[in-house]
C-alpha cells in the first residue's frame, strides 16, 4: 500500500570531498585527483527508490556530471528529476553575482554535453542562500530560466540559514521578480525550529527521532523536503585516509548501510515525489506572499 503522507525527496549529487568539512583537507585544486564514489552510491539509491516506487530530484553538480559521463542521463531515464547544484560547489555566502552567473553558465554547458535540458530547479551548495544575498541570487536564477529554488534552511545556522522564513513553499523576492522557494524541512516545537530535512541530521539523530521530526514537519501543512548526499550511502571519506576523530565521526557516523536503512524506513512511511511535482502543486494551490 502506498503511504498517504507525501514527501519531497532530493539528493545533492556531489562527492565526499566537496563538503565544507573536507575543504581544509582537500582544496578545490586537489579534487580531480581524488577517488570518486558517486556512481556506486547513486546506484544504491536508485535501487532503493525503485523498490519503493519512489521518485526524487537529483541536484547534480555540473563537475560531477562531466566526470561521470552518462550518470545523469541514467538517473533521468529511471524517471527522476535532474536539477542544478551549480558546477563547482560554489558557496554563495562568499560569492558575487558574477560568480554565480559563471557557475550557472558552466552547469548549462554540462547539461548540453550530457544531452539534458536546462533544469527547472536549483539548490545552492551548503544551502547558502541567506537574507544578505537572496535578492541578487533570485535575480540571477530567474535570468537563467529557473522556476524554483530549494536553498533556504528556515533556521539560524553558523554558515547559512534564513530564520523566520516560512516552513512551506513561498515566493522568495529579488529586485526584478520572485521565485518559488521550497525550503528544507524544519519541525517547530514551542517556536524553536529543529532541522528535519536530512543530511547530517538524518545520520546523527536517532532514526526514530528523525522520523518523528519529519512527521511533525508534515503536519505543518505541506510535504516536507528531505535531502541527503550519495556519499552518505557509500564511501563517506575516501579510501585509506585518516582525519581528525571529530571529522571522521561527523562524516562517517551511520553512513553506508545504516543510512540506507533509514532511507528505506522513511520510504515505507511517505510517498516520495520530486521537487518539481511539489512546485507544480504549489503553483496550483498558491503560495505564501513574497518574502525574504
C-alpha positions as CSV (number, residue, x, y, z in Angstrom):
1,X,0.0,0.0,0.0
2,X,1.3,3.4,-0.9
3,X,1.7,5.7,2.2
4,X,-0.7,8.6,2.4
5,X,1.8,11.2,3.5
6,X,3.8,12.9,0.8
7,X,7.5,13.9,1.0
8,X,9.6,15.8,-1.5
9,X,12.8,13.7,-1.8
10,X,16.1,15.1,-3.1
11,X,19.8,14.2,-3.3
12,X,22.7,16.6,-3.7
13,X,24.9,14.7,-6.2
14,X,28.4,15.7,-5.1
15,X,31.5,13.8,-4.0
16,X,32.6,13.1,-0.4
17,X,35.4,15.7,-0.7
18,X,33.1,18.6,-1.7
19,X,31.7,19.1,1.8
20,X,32.7,22.1,3.9
21,X,34.2,19.7,6.5
22,X,36.6,18.3,3.9
23,X,37.6,21.7,2.4
24,X,40.5,22.2,4.8
25,X,42.0,18.8,3.8
26,X,41.1,18.8,0.1
27,X,41.0,22.3,-1.6
28,X,39.3,22.5,-5.0
29,X,42.6,22.2,-6.9
30,X,43.0,18.7,-5.5
31,X,39.6,17.4,-6.4
32,X,40.3,15.9,-9.9
33,X,42.9,13.5,-8.4
34,X,40.7,12.2,-5.6
35,X,38.8,8.9,-5.9
36,X,35.1,9.1,-6.8
37,X,32.4,7.0,-5.2
38,X,29.4,8.8,-6.7
39,X,28.5,6.3,-9.4
40,X,28.3,3.4,-7.0
41,X,26.4,5.5,-4.4
42,X,23.8,6.7,-6.9
43,X,23.3,3.1,-8.0
44,X,22.5,2.1,-4.4
45,X,20.0,5.0,-4.1
46,X,18.3,4.2,-7.4
47,X,17.8,0.6,-6.4
48,X,16.1,1.7,-3.1
49,X,13.9,4.1,-4.9
50,X,12.8,1.5,-7.5
51,X,12.0,-1.0,-4.7
52,X,9.6,1.6,-3.1
53,X,8.2,3.1,-6.4
54,X,9.6,6.4,-5.2
55,X,10.6,9.4,-7.3
56,X,13.2,12.0,-6.4
57,X,15.1,15.1,-7.5
58,X,18.8,14.8,-8.1
59,X,20.6,18.1,-7.7
60,X,23.7,17.4,-9.8
61,X,27.0,19.3,-9.7
62,X,28.0,20.0,-13.3
63,X,31.5,18.9,-12.5
64,X,30.2,15.5,-11.3
65,X,28.0,15.4,-14.5
66,X,31.1,15.9,-16.6
67,X,33.3,13.5,-14.7
68,X,30.7,10.7,-14.6
69,X,29.6,10.6,-18.2
70,X,26.2,9.0,-18.5
71,X,25.2,9.1,-14.8
72,X,22.8,12.0,-15.0
73,X,21.2,10.5,-18.1
74,X,20.7,7.2,-16.3
75,X,19.1,8.9,-13.4
76,X,16.7,10.8,-15.8
77,X,15.9,7.5,-17.6
78,X,14.9,5.9,-14.3
79,X,12.1,8.6,-14.1
80,X,13.7,11.0,-11.7
81,X,14.2,14.8,-12.0
82,X,17.6,16.3,-12.8
83,X,18.1,19.7,-11.2
84,X,21.1,22.0,-10.7
85,X,23.6,22.2,-7.8
86,X,25.7,24.5,-9.9
87,X,29.0,23.5,-11.4
88,X,31.8,23.8,-8.9
89,X,30.2,23.6,-5.5
90,X,30.1,27.4,-5.2
91,X,29.0,28.5,-1.7
92,X,27.1,31.7,-2.2
93,X,27.9,33.4,1.1
94,X,31.4,34.2,-0.3
95,X,30.3,34.8,-3.9
96,X,29.4,37.7,-6.1
97,X,26.7,37.8,-8.7
98,X,29.2,37.3,-11.5
99,X,30.5,34.2,-9.8
100,X,27.0,32.6,-9.8
101,X,26.5,33.7,-13.4
102,X,29.7,31.9,-14.4
103,X,28.9,28.8,-12.4
104,X,25.3,28.5,-13.8
105,X,26.7,29.0,-17.3
106,X,29.2,26.2,-16.8
107,X,26.4,24.0,-15.5
108,X,24.2,24.7,-18.5
109,X,27.1,23.7,-20.7
110,X,27.4,20.4,-18.8
111,X,23.7,19.7,-19.4
112,X,24.2,20.3,-23.1
113,X,27.2,17.9,-23.2
114,X,25.1,15.3,-21.4
115,X,22.1,15.8,-23.8
116,X,19.9,17.0,-21.0
117,X,17.6,20.0,-21.0
118,X,18.0,23.0,-18.7
119,X,16.5,22.0,-15.3
120,X,13.7,23.8,-13.5
121,X,15.2,23.7,-10.1
122,X,18.3,24.9,-8.3
123,X,19.9,24.3,-4.9
124,X,22.9,26.3,-3.6
125,X,25.7,24.2,-2.1
126,X,25.5,24.2,1.6
127,X,22.1,26.0,1.5
128,X,23.9,29.3,1.2
129,X,21.0,31.5,0.1
130,X,20.8,33.9,3.1
131,X,19.0,37.2,3.7
132,X,22.1,39.1,2.7
133,X,22.3,37.6,-0.8
134,X,18.8,36.4,-1.6
135,X,17.8,39.3,-3.8
136,X,20.7,39.0,-6.3
137,X,20.6,35.2,-6.2
138,X,16.9,35.3,-7.2
139,X,17.5,37.7,-10.0
140,X,20.3,35.5,-11.3
141,X,18.3,32.3,-11.2
142,X,15.4,34.0,-13.0
143,X,17.7,35.3,-15.7
144,X,18.9,31.7,-16.3
145,X,15.3,30.4,-16.5
146,X,15.0,28.6,-13.2
147,X,11.4,28.1,-11.9
148,X,12.1,27.1,-8.3
149,X,14.8,27.1,-5.7
150,X,15.4,24.8,-2.7
151,X,18.3,26.5,-0.9
152,X,16.6,28.0,2.2
153,X,17.0,26.4,5.6
154,X,14.5,28.2,7.8
155,X,16.7,28.2,10.9
156,X,19.8,30.0,12.1
157,X,23.0,28.1,11.5
158,X,26.7,29.0,11.6
159,X,27.3,29.3,7.9
160,X,23.8,29.6,6.4
161,X,20.1,29.7,7.3
162,X,17.2,32.1,7.0
163,X,15.5,32.2,10.4
164,X,11.9,33.4,10.2
165,X,11.4,32.1,6.6
166,X,8.1,30.2,6.1
167,X,8.3,26.4,6.6
168,X,6.2,25.8,3.5
169,X,6.5,26.9,-0.2
170,X,6.7,30.7,-0.6
171,X,7.8,33.3,-3.1
172,X,11.4,34.5,-2.5
173,X,11.8,38.0,-3.8
174,X,14.5,39.6,-5.8
175,X,14.7,43.1,-7.2
176,X,13.3,42.0,-10.6
177,X,10.8,39.3,-9.7
178,X,10.3,36.3,-7.4
179,X,11.0,32.6,-7.5
180,X,9.1,29.7,-5.8
181,X,11.1,28.6,-2.8
182,X,10.8,25.0,-1.5
183,X,12.5,25.2,1.9
184,X,14.1,22.3,3.6
185,X,12.0,20.6,6.3
186,X,12.1,22.0,9.8
187,X,10.0,20.8,12.7
188,X,8.9,23.6,15.1
189,X,8.4,23.0,18.8
190,X,7.4,25.9,21.1
191,X,8.6,28.3,18.5
192,X,12.0,26.6,18.1
193,X,13.0,25.1,14.7
194,X,14.7,21.8,14.7
195,X,16.2,20.6,11.4
196,X,14.3,17.6,9.9
197,X,15.4,17.9,6.3
198,X,18.1,15.2,6.3
199,X,21.7,15.2,5.5
200,X,23.9,15.0,8.6
201,X,20.7,15.4,10.8
202,X,19.3,12.2,9.2
203,X,22.5,10.3,10.2
204,X,23.3,11.9,13.6
205,X,19.8,12.0,15.1
206,X,18.4,8.6,16.3
207,X,16.4,7.2,13.4
208,X,13.1,7.1,15.2
209,X,13.6,10.7,16.4
210,X,14.3,11.9,12.8
211,X,11.2,10.2,11.5
212,X,9.1,11.8,14.3
213,X,10.6,15.2,13.3
214,X,9.6,14.6,9.7
215,X,6.1,13.6,10.7
216,X,5.9,16.8,12.7
217,X,7.1,18.8,9.8
218,X,4.5,17.1,7.6
219,X,1.8,18.2,10.0
220,X,2.8,21.9,9.4
221,X,0.6,21.7,6.3
222,X,2.8,20.9,3.3
223,X,5.0,18.0,2.3
224,X,8.4,18.2,3.9
225,X,11.6,18.5,1.7
226,X,14.2,15.9,2.6
227,X,17.8,15.8,1.3
228,X,20.9,13.7,1.5
229,X,24.1,13.1,-0.4
230,X,25.1,9.9,-2.3
231,X,28.4,9.7,-0.4
232,X,26.4,9.2,2.8
233,X,25.3,5.8,1.4
234,X,28.8,4.7,0.2
235,X,32.5,5.8,0.6
236,X,31.9,8.7,3.0
237,X,35.6,9.6,3.5
238,X,37.5,8.0,0.6
239,X,39.8,5.1,0.9
240,X,42.9,4.7,3.1
241,X,42.7,8.2,4.5
242,X,42.9,9.4,8.1
243,X,41.3,12.6,9.6
244,X,40.8,14.1,13.0
245,X,38.5,11.9,15.1
246,X,35.8,14.6,15.2
247,X,35.8,14.9,11.4
248,X,35.7,11.2,10.9
249,X,32.8,10.9,13.3
250,X,30.8,13.7,11.7
251,X,31.2,12.4,8.2
252,X,31.0,8.7,8.8
253,X,28.6,8.1,11.7
254,X,25.7,5.9,10.5
255,X,26.9,6.3,6.8
256,X,26.6,3.3,4.5
257,X,24.1,0.6,5.3
258,X,22.7,2.3,8.4
259,X,21.9,5.4,6.3
260,X,20.3,3.2,3.6
261,X,18.1,1.5,6.2
262,X,17.0,4.9,7.4
263,X,16.0,6.0,3.9
264,X,14.1,2.8,3.3
265,X,12.1,3.2,6.5
266,X,11.2,6.7,5.5
267,X,10.2,5.5,2.1
268,X,7.9,3.0,3.9
269,X,6.2,5.8,5.7
270,X,6.0,8.5,3.0
271,X,5.2,8.6,-0.7
272,X,8.3,10.3,-2.2
273,X,7.9,12.7,-5.1
274,X,10.1,15.1,-7.0
275,X,10.5,18.7,-6.0
276,X,9.3,19.6,-9.5
277,X,6.0,17.9,-8.5
278,X,5.9,19.9,-5.3
279,X,6.5,23.1,-7.3
280,X,3.6,22.2,-9.7
281,X,1.3,21.6,-6.7
282,X,2.4,24.9,-5.1
283,X,1.6,26.7,-8.4
284,X,-1.9,25.2,-8.5
285,X,-2.8,25.9,-4.8
286,X,-1.0,29.2,-4.4
287,X,1.9,30.0,-2.1
288,X,2.9,32.5,0.6
289,X,3.3,36.1,-0.4
290,X,6.7,37.3,-1.5
291,X,9.3,37.4,1.3
292,X,12.9,37.3,2.1
